[in-house]
Amino acid sequence: MKYFEVLDKNRQKLLPAFPVHPGAVLTDEIEARGLKKAAFARVVGLSASQLSELLHKKRHVSALLALRLEAVLEIEAEFWMRLQVSYDLAQARLQLQRAA
């Protein structure tokens, strides 16, 4: 299993200043590859509205969807799952801070 990290010029791990939802990364991938959203949704087993919800941070990436994305985009399922878990943890941390 490969792990991907973003490093600065001194090879130190960079952490995002704000939570990044997997839908934001997926939006960039779809656009960069010139894919049609409706066709992409069908290929990964989603309806167009489900894909739209994912791209707009209203739906999460499940393990099954991560595997489908891996098959279509050749980006490891673990990458999508790490993005989702990181986003969920960041959102939970914000919720706890607001409650305190």
N, CA, C and O atoms as a MOPAC input file, in Angstrom:
PM7 MOZYME 1SCF
protein

 N      0.85000 1    -1.17100 1     0.00000 1
 C      0.00000 1     0.00000 1     0.00000 1
 C      0.90000 1     1.23900 1     0.00000 1
 O      1.86200 1     1.32300 1     0.76300 1
 N      0.57400 1     2.18400 1    -0.85700 1
 C      1.33600 1     3.42200 1    -0.93700 1
 C      0.64100 1     4.49800 1    -0.11600 1
 O     -0.58800 1     4.55100 1    -0.05700 1
 N      1.42300 1     5.33900 1     0.50500 1
 C      0.86900 1     6.47700 1     1.22400 1
 C      1.37200 1     7.73900 1     0.54700 1
 O      2.55000 1     7.84700 1     0.20800 1
 N      0.48000 1     8.68200 1     0.35600 1
 C      0.83500 1     9.92000 1    -0.30800 1
 C      0.80400 1    11.04800 1     0.70500 1
 O     -0.14700 1    11.18200 1     1.47500 1
 N      1.84100 1    11.85000 1     0.69800 1
 C      1.91200 1    13.01400 1     1.56500 1
 C      2.39900 1    14.18600 1     0.73100 1
 O      3.13700 1    14.01000 1    -0.23800 1
 N      1.98600 1    15.36000 1     1.10900 1
 C      2.47600 1    16.56400 1     0.45600 1
 C      3.58200 1    17.11900 1     1.34100 1
 O      3.38000 1    17.36000 1     2.53100 1
 N      4.76000 1    17.32000 1     0.74300 1
 C      5.91500 1    17.79700 1     1.48900 1
 C      6.34400 1    19.16800 1     0.98300 1
 O      6.19100 1    19.48200 1    -0.19700 1
 N      6.88300 1    19.98300 1     1.88900 1
 C      7.40800 1    21.28000 1     1.46400 1
 C      8.82600 1    21.09700 1     0.94700 1
 O      9.31600 1    19.97000 1     0.86500 1
 N      9.48800 1    22.19100 1     0.60000 1
 C     10.83100 1    22.08400 1     0.01900 1
 C     11.84900 1    21.50700 1     0.98500 1
 O     12.90500 1    21.04000 1     0.55800 1
 N     11.55400 1    21.52900 1     2.28500 1
 C     12.44000 1    20.93600 1     3.28800 1
 C     12.01900 1    19.52100 1     3.64900 1
 O     12.50500 1    18.94800 1     4.62400 1
 N     11.11800 1    18.96400 1     2.86200 1
 C     10.61000 1    17.60200 1     3.03900 1
 C      9.83700 1    17.41700 1     4.33300 1
 O      9.78700 1    16.32100 1     4.89300 1
 N      9.23000 1    18.51300 1     4.80400 1
 C      8.37000 1    18.45200 1     5.97400 1
 C      6.92500 1    18.27400 1     5.50100 1
 O      6.51900 1    18.85600 1     4.49500 1
 N      6.17100 1    17.48200 1     6.21800 1
 C      4.78900 1    17.21200 1     5.84300 1
 C      3.94800 1    18.47600 1     5.97100 1
 O      3.98600 1    19.16000 1     6.99400 1
 N      3.19300 1    18.77600 1     4.92400 1
 C      2.28900 1    19.92700 1     4.93600 1
 C      0.89000 1    19.45400 1     5.29300 1
 O      0.41600 1    18.43800 1     4.78600 1
 N      0.24900 1    20.19000 1     6.15600 1
 C     -1.13800 1    19.90400 1     6.51500 1
 C     -2.01100 1    21.04000 1     5.99600 1
 O     -1.62100 1    22.20600 1     6.05900 1
 N     -3.18400 1    20.70300 1     5.48900 1
 C     -4.04700 1    21.77200 1     4.96900 1
 C     -4.51500 1    22.70100 1     6.08500 1
 O     -4.69800 1    22.27500 1     7.22500 1
 N     -4.70300 1    23.95700 1     5.74900 1
 C     -5.16400 1    24.94800 1     6.72100 1
 C     -6.65000 1    24.78000 1     7.01100 1
 O     -7.14800 1    25.29600 1     8.01200 1
 N     -7.35300 1    24.07100 1     6.15600 1
 C     -8.78000 1    23.83000 1     6.34100 1
 C     -9.08800 1    22.43200 1     5.80400 1
 O     -8.35500 1    21.91600 1     4.96000 1
 N    -10.17000 1    21.81900 1     6.28900 1
 C    -10.50400 1    20.46300 1     5.83600 1
 C    -10.82900 1    20.42100 1     4.34100 1
 O    -11.54500 1    21.28300 1     3.83000 1
 N    -10.30000 1    19.42300 1     3.65300 1
 C    -10.55800 1    19.25400 1     2.22100 1
 C    -11.47100 1    18.03900 1     2.04600 1
 O    -11.09400 1    16.91300 1     2.37000 1
 N    -12.65700 1    18.28100 1     1.53600 1
 C    -13.60800 1    17.20200 1     1.29300 1
 C    -13.17200 1    16.42900 1     0.04200 1
 O    -12.69000 1    17.03000 1    -0.91800 1
 N    -13.34000 1    15.09900 1     0.04800 1
 C    -12.96400 1    14.32100 1    -1.14100 1
 C    -13.67500 1    14.79000 1    -2.41100 1
 O    -13.13900 1    14.65400 1    -3.51100 1
 N    -14.87300 1    15.33800 1    -2.26100 1
 C    -15.60200 1    15.84000 1    -3.42400 1
 C    -14.86800 1    16.96100 1    -4.13600 1
 O    -14.96000 1    17.08800 1    -5.35700 1
 N    -14.13300 1    17.78200 1    -3.37800 1
 C    -13.35700 1    18.86500 1    -3.99100 1
 C    -12.22800 1    18.29700 1    -4.84200 1
 O    -11.96200 1    18.78600 1    -5.94000 1
 N    -11.57500 1    17.27400 1    -4.33600 1
 C    -10.49000 1    16.63100 1    -5.09500 1
 C    -11.06800 1    15.91900 1    -6.31600 1
 O    -10.49400 1    15.96900 1    -7.40400 1
 N    -12.20000 1    15.26200 1    -6.12800 1
 C    -12.83400 1    14.55400 1    -7.23600 1
 C    -13.27600 1    15.53000 1    -8.32500 1
 O    -13.15000 1    15.23300 1    -9.51300 1
 N    -13.78900 1    16.67800 1    -7.92900 1
 C    -14.16400 1    17.71100 1    -8.90400 1
 C    -12.96200 1    18.08600 1    -9.76500 1
 O    -13.06300 1    18.16600 1   -10.98900 1
 N    -11.82200 1    18.31500 1    -9.10900 1
 C    -10.60200 1    18.67100 1    -9.84500 1
 C    -10.18800 1    17.55400 1   -10.80300 1
 O     -9.78900 1    17.82300 1   -11.93600 1
 N    -10.28200 1    16.30200 1   -10.35100 1
 C     -9.89800 1    15.16500 1   -11.20300 1
 C    -10.81400 1    15.05800 1   -12.42000 1
 O    -10.34600 1    14.86600 1   -13.54200 1
 N    -12.10100 1    15.18200 1   -12.19700 1
 C    -13.06200 1    15.08700 1   -13.30100 1
 C    -12.79500 1    16.18400 1   -14.32900 1
 O    -12.78500 1    15.93200 1   -15.53400 1
 N    -12.57900 1    17.39900 1   -13.83900 1
 C    -12.32500 1    18.52800 1   -14.75000 1
 C    -10.98700 1    18.37900 1   -15.46200 1
 O    -10.89700 1    18.62900 1   -16.66400 1
 N     -9.95200 1    17.97700 1   -14.74000 1
 C     -8.61900 1    17.83700 1   -15.33700 1
 C     -8.59900 1    16.76700 1   -16.42900 1
 O     -7.84400 1    16.87400 1   -17.39600 1
 N     -9.41800 1    15.75500 1   -16.27300 1
 C     -9.46300 1    14.66600 1   -17.25100 1
 C    -10.48100 1    14.91700 1   -18.36100 1
 O    -10.60300 1    14.12300 1   -19.29400 1
 N    -11.20300 1    16.02200 1   -18.25200 1
 C    -12.18600 1    16.36100 1   -19.27700 1
 C    -13.35700 1    15.39800 1   -19.33600 1
 O    -13.91100 1    15.15900 1   -20.40800 1
 N    -13.73600 1    14.84400 1   -18.19500 1
 C    -14.82700 1    13.87700 1   -18.14300 1
 C    -16.17500 1    14.58200 1   -18.00900 1
 O    -16.27100 1    15.64700 1   -17.40000 1
 N    -17.18900 1    13.98900 1   -18.57400 1
 C    -18.56100 1    14.47500 1   -18.40800 1
 C    -19.09400 1    13.89700 1   -17.10500 1
 O    -18.98700 1    12.69400 1   -16.86500 1
 N    -19.66600 1    14.75000 1   -16.26700 1
 C    -20.10100 1    14.31300 1   -14.93600 1
 C    -21.16000 1    13.22400 1   -14.98900 1
 O    -21.08800 1    12.26700 1   -14.21900 1
 N    -22.12600 1    13.34300 1   -15.86300 1
 C    -23.19400 1    12.34000 1   -15.93900 1
 C    -22.63000 1    10.97600 1   -16.33500 1
 O    -23.00500 1     9.95700 1   -15.75700 1
 N    -21.74600 1    10.95700 1   -17.30300 1
 C    -21.13200 1     9.69900 1   -17.74100 1
 C    -20.24900 1     9.12300 1   -16.63600 1
 O    -20.25200 1     7.91500 1   -16.39900 1
 N    -19.49900 1     9.98500 1   -15.96400 1
 C    -18.64000 1     9.53000 1   -14.88100 1
 C    -19.48500 1     8.92500 1   -13.76100 1
 O    -19.13400 1     7.88000 1   -13.21400 1
 N    -20.58200 1     9.56900 1   -13.42500 1
 C    -21.47000 1     9.06900 1   -12.37100 1
 C    -21.91900 1     7.64800 1   -12.70600 1
 O    -21.87700 1     6.76500 1   -11.84900 1
 N    -22.34300 1     7.42900 1   -13.92900 1
 C    -22.79700 1     6.08700 1   -14.33400 1
 C    -21.68700 1     5.05800 1   -14.18600 1
 O    -21.92100 1     3.95100 1   -13.70100 1
 N    -20.48400 1     5.42100 1   -14.60200 1
 C    -19.36100 1     4.47900 1   -14.56900 1
 C    -19.02400 1     4.05700 1   -13.13400 1
 O    -18.64800 1     2.90900 1   -12.89500 1
 N    -19.15800 1     4.98400 1   -12.18400 1
 C    -18.83000 1     4.64500 1   -10.79300 1
 C    -20.05600 1     4.19600 1   -10.00100 1
 O    -19.97300 1     4.00600 1    -8.78700 1
 N    -21.18200 1     4.02500 1   -10.67300 1
 C    -22.36500 1     3.47900 1   -10.01900 1
 C    -23.16100 1     4.45600 1    -9.18900 1
 O    -23.81900 1     4.06000 1    -8.22700 1
 N    -23.11300 1     5.72700 1    -9.54400 1
 C    -23.89000 1     6.75100 1    -8.85100 1
 C    -24.88600 1     7.37300 1    -9.82300 1
 O    -24.67600 1     7.35200 1   -11.03600 1
 N    -25.95400 1     7.91900 1    -9.29200 1
 C    -26.83200 1     8.73300 1   -10.12600 1
 C    -26.17700 1    10.10900 1   -10.25900 1
 O    -25.27000 1    10.44700 1    -9.49900 1
 N    -26.63400 1    10.88300 1   -11.21200 1
 C    -26.08200 1    12.22700 1   -11.38500 1
 C    -26.29200 1    13.06300 1   -10.12600 1
 O    -25.42100 1    13.84500 1    -9.74600 1
 N    -27.43500 1    12.90000 1    -9.48500 1
 C    -27.70300 1    13.68400 1    -8.26700 1
 C    -26.81100 1    13.23600 1    -7.10800 1
 O    -26.38500 1    14.06500 1    -6.30300 1
 N    -26.52500 1    11.93600 1    -7.01400 1
 C    -25.61300 1    11.46300 1    -5.96100 1
 C    -24.21000 1    12.01300 1    -6.17300 1
 O    -23.55200 1    12.42400 1    -5.21700 1
 N    -23.75100 1    12.02300 1    -7.42100 1
 C    -22.43100 1    12.58900 1    -7.70600 1
 C    -22.42300 1    14.06900 1    -7.37000 1
 O    -21.46200 1    14.56300 1    -6.77900 1
 N    -23.46500 1    14.77700 1    -7.73400 1
 C    -23.55000 1    16.20000 1    -7.42600 1
 C    -23.47400 1    16.44300 1    -5.91900 1
 O    -22.79200 1    17.36300 1    -5.46900 1
 N    -24.17000 1    15.62400 1    -5.14800 1
 C    -24.11900 1    15.74800 1    -3.68300 1
 C    -22.70400 1    15.53100 1    -3.17400 1
 O    -22.25200 1    16.24800 1    -2.28200 1
 N    -21.99900 1    14.55400 1    -3.72600 1
 C    -20.61700 1    14.30000 1    -3.32200 1
 C    -19.72600 1    15.49200 1    -3.66000 1
 O    -18.91800 1    15.92000 1    -2.83600 1
 N    -19.87100 1    16.01500 1    -4.84300 1
 C    -19.03500 1    17.13600 1    -5.27800 1
 C    -19.32900 1    18.40400 1    -4.47800 1
 O    -18.48700 1    19.29800 1    -4.40200 1
 N    -20.52700 1    18.48500 1    -3.87900 1
 C    -20.90600 1    19.65700 1    -3.08500 1
 C    -20.86200 1    19.39000 1    -1.57600 1
 O    -21.52900 1    20.07700 1    -0.80300 1
 N    -20.07800 1    18.39200 1    -1.16100 1
 C    -19.82900 1    18.07800 1     0.25200 1
 C    -21.07900 1    17.63900 1     1.01700 1
 O    -21.14500 1    17.80200 1     2.23600 1
 N    -22.05300 1    17.09200 1     0.32500 1
 C    -23.27900 1    16.65200 1     0.98800 1
 C    -23.35600 1    15.13100 1     1.07600 1
 O    -24.34200 1    14.59300 1     1.58100 1
 N    -22.34900 1    14.44300 1     0.60100 1
 C    -22.28600 1    12.98200 1     0.60700 1
 C    -20.84400 1    12.59100 1     0.87700 1
 O    -19.91800 1    13.30000 1     0.48300 1
 N    -20.65500 1    11.47200 1     1.54300 1
 C    -19.30100 1    11.04100 1     1.85200 1
 C    -18.86000 1     9.91400 1     0.91500 1
 O    -19.67000 1     9.32300 1     0.20200 1
 N    -17.56300 1     9.63500 1     0.93700 1
 C    -16.99800 1     8.54100 1     0.15200 1
 C    -17.01300 1     7.29100 1     1.01700 1
 O    -16.36900 1     7.24700 1     2.06500 1
 N    -17.73800 1     6.29000 1     0.58400 1
 C    -17.77800 1     5.00500 1     1.28200 1
 C    -16.61900 1     4.14000 1     0.77700 1
 O    -15.96000 1     4.47800 1    -0.20600 1
 N    -16.38300 1     3.03100 1     1.45700 1
 C    -15.32600 1     2.10800 1     1.02800 1
 C    -15.63200 1     1.56700 1    -0.37000 1
 O    -14.73000 1     1.44400 1    -1.19800 1
 N    -16.89400 1     1.24600 1    -0.63100 1
 C    -17.27200 1     0.73300 1    -1.94600 1
 C    -17.04300 1     1.77500 1    -3.03700 1
 O    -16.52100 1     1.45400 1    -4.10400 1
 N    -17.42900 1     3.00800 1    -2.77500 1
 C    -17.20400 1     4.06700 1    -3.76500 1
 C    -15.70700 1     4.30200 1    -3.96000 1
 O    -15.25800 1     4.52800 1    -5.08400 1
 N    -14.94300 1     4.25100 1    -2.88800 1
 C    -13.48800 1     4.42100 1    -3.00200 1
 C    -12.89100 1     3.36200 1    -3.93400 1
 O    -12.00600 1     3.66300 1    -4.73500 1
 N    -13.37400 1     2.13300 1    -3.82500 1
 C    -12.89200 1     1.07100 1    -4.71700 1
 C    -13.31800 1     1.31200 1    -6.16000 1
 O    -12.56400 1     1.02500 1    -7.09000 1
 N    -14.51800 1     1.83600 1    -6.34700 1
 C    -14.97600 1     2.15400 1    -7.70600 1
 C    -14.15000 1     3.29800 1    -8.29800 1
 O    -13.78100 1     3.26000 1    -9.47200 1
 N    -13.86300 1     4.30900 1    -7.48600 1
 C    -13.02500 1     5.41900 1    -7.95500 1
 C    -11.63200 1     4.91900 1    -8.31800 1
 O    -11.05200 1     5.34800 1    -9.31600 1
 N    -11.10200 1     4.01800 1    -7.51000 1
 C     -9.79200 1     3.43000 1    -7.79200 1
 C     -9.79900 1     2.73300 1    -9.15200 1
 O     -8.87100 1     2.90300 1    -9.94400 1
 N    -10.83500 1     1.95600 1    -9.42100 1
 C    -10.92300 1     1.22300 1   -10.68600 1
 C    -10.99600 1     2.15600 1   -11.88900 1
 O    -10.41500 1     1.87300 1   -12.93700 1
 N    -11.71400 1     3.27000 1   -11.73600 1
 C    -11.92500 1     4.18100 1   -12.86000 1
 C    -10.78100 1     5.18800 1   -13.01400 1
 O    -10.31100 1     5.43900 1   -14.12400 1
 N    -10.34200 1     5.75700 1   -11.90200 1
 C     -9.34400 1     6.83500 1   -11.95800 1
 C     -7.91500 1     6.37200 1   -11.72600 1
 O     -6.96900 1     7.12400 1   -11.96100 1
 N     -7.75400 1     5.12900 1   -11.26300 1
 C     -6.43700 1     4.58700 1   -10.92300 1
 C     -5.75500 1     5.38700 1    -9.82300 1
 O     -4.53500 1     5.55300 1    -9.81700 1
 N     -6.57000 1     5.88000 1    -8.88900 1
 C     -6.08300 1     6.53000 1    -7.66900 1
 C     -6.53200 1     5.62400 1    -6.53300 1
 O     -7.72400 1     5.36000 1    -6.37700 1
 N     -5.58800 1     5.15400 1    -5.74700 1
 C     -5.87700 1     4.12800 1    -4.75100 1
 C     -7.05200 1     4.46700 1    -3.84200 1
 O     -7.24200 1     5.61400 1    -3.43700 1
 N     -7.83300 1     3.43700 1    -3.53700 1
 C     -8.99400 1     3.58700 1    -2.65300 1
 C     -8.57600 1     4.15100 1    -1.30200 1
 O     -9.31600 1     4.92500 1    -0.69500 1
 N     -7.40800 1     3.77200 1    -0.83400 1
 C     -6.92600 1     4.26400 1     0.46100 1
 C     -6.77600 1     5.77800 1     0.46200 1
 O     -6.99600 1     6.42000 1     1.48900 1
 N     -6.40800 1     6.35100 1    -0.66600 1
 C     -6.29800 1     7.80800 1    -0.77700 1
 C     -7.65000 1     8.45900 1    -0.51700 1
 O     -7.74700 1     9.41000 1     0.25800 1
 N     -8.70200 1     7.94200 1    -1.17000 1
 C    -10.03900 1     8.50800 1    -1.00700 1
 C    -10.53700 1     8.33300 1     0.41900 1
 O    -11.18000 1     9.22500 1     0.97300 1
 N    -10.23800 1     7.18500 1     1.01100 1
 C    -10.67800 1     6.93500 1     2.38600 1
 C     -9.93600 1     7.83700 1     3.37200 1
 O    -10.53200 1     8.34200 1     4.32300 1
 N     -8.63800 1     8.03900 1     3.14700 1
 C     -7.86900 1     8.94000 1     4.03600 1
 C     -8.40400 1    10.36200 1     3.93500 1
 O     -8.51700 1    11.05500 1     4.94600 1
 N     -8.73100 1    10.79900 1     2.72900 1
 C     -9.31700 1    12.13500 1     2.56600 1
 C    -10.61000 1    12.25300 1     3.35900 1
 O    -10.82800 1    13.24100 1     4.06000 1
 N    -11.46800 1    11.23700 1     3.24700 1
 C    -12.75200 1    11.28400 1     3.93800 1
 C    -12.57300 1    11.28800 1     5.45000 1
 O    -13.21300 1    12.07700 1     6.14500 1
 N    -11.71300 1    10.41800 1     5.96500 1
 C    -11.47800 1    10.34700 1     7.40700 1
 C    -10.85900 1    11.64500 1     7.90800 1
 O    -11.24600 1    12.14100 1     8.96600 1
 N     -9.91300 1    12.19900 1     7.17300 1
 C     -9.29000 1    13.46500 1     7.57700 1
 C    -10.32000 1    14.58200 1     7.62300 1
 O    -10.31900 1    15.39900 1     8.54400 1
 N    -11.19700 1    14.61700 1     6.62900 1
 C    -12.24500 1    15.63300 1     6.59500 1
 C    -13.20200 1    15.45900 1     7.77000 1
 O    -13.54800 1    16.42500 1     8.44900 1
 N    -13.62300 1    14.22400 1     8.00100 1
 C    -14.55900 1    13.95500 1     9.09500 1
 C    -13.95600 1    14.32800 1    10.44700 1
 O    -14.63600 1    14.92100 1    11.28500 1
 N    -12.68700 1    13.98700 1    10.66600 1
 C    -12.02500 1    14.33300 1    11.93100 1
 C    -11.89900 1    15.84400 1    12.09700 1
 O    -12.12700 1    16.37300 1    13.18500 1
 N    -11.54000 1    16.53000 1    11.03100 1
 C    -11.42000 1    17.98800 1    11.10300 1
 C    -12.76800 1    18.62700 1    11.42200 1
 O    -12.84000 1    19.56900 1    12.21200 1
 N    -13.82900 1    18.12000 1    10.81300 1
 C    -15.16500 1    18.64800 1    11.09000 1
 C    -15.56000 1    18.37700 1    12.54300 1
 O    -16.14300 1    19.24300 1    13.19400 1
 N    -15.25400 1    17.20200 1    13.04900 1
 C    -15.56600 1    16.86000 1    14.44300 1
 C    -14.77700 1    17.73600 1    15.41000 1
 O    -15.30200 1    18.16800 1    16.43700 1
 N    -13.51300 1    17.99700 1    15.07600 1
 C    -12.70000 1    18.88500 1    15.93500 1
 C    -13.30500 1    20.28300 1    15.99800 1
 O    -13.37400 1    20.88900 1    17.06800 1
 N    -13.73800 1    20.78400 1    14.86200 1
 C    -14.37700 1    22.10300 1    14.82600 1
 C    -15.64600 1    22.10900 1    15.65700 1
 O    -15.92900 1    23.07800 1    16.36200 1
 N    -16.40400 1    21.03600 1    15.57800 1
 C    -17.64100 1    20.92300 1    16.35200 1
 C    -17.34100 1    20.94800 1    17.85000 1
 O    -18.03400 1    21.62100 1    18.61200 1
 N    -16.31700 1    20.21900 1    18.26700 1
 C    -15.93700 1    20.19800 1    19.68800 1
 C    -15.46500 1    21.56700 1    20.15200 1
 O    -15.79600 1    21.99700 1    21.25700 1
 N    -14.69200 1    22.25700 1    19.31400 1
 C    -14.20300 1    23.59300 1    19.67100 1
 C    -15.35800 1    24.56000 1    19.84900 1
 O    -15.35900 1    25.37800 1    20.76900 1
 N    -16.33800 1    24.46400 1    18.97000 1
 C    -17.49700 1    25.36700 1    19.06500 1
 C    -18.32900 1    25.07900 1    20.30800 1
 O    -18.91600 1    25.99000 1    20.89100 1
 N    -18.38000 1    23.82800 1    20.70800 1
 C    -19.18200 1    23.42600 1    21.87200 1
 C    -18.50000 1    23.80000 1    23.19800 1
 O    -19.15400 1    23.91600 1    24.23500 1
 N    -17.19700 1    23.98100 1    23.14200 1
 C    -16.44700 1    24.26500 1    24.39400 1
 C    -16.58600 1    25.71000 1    24.84000 1
 O    -16.02100 1    26.09800 1    25.86200 1

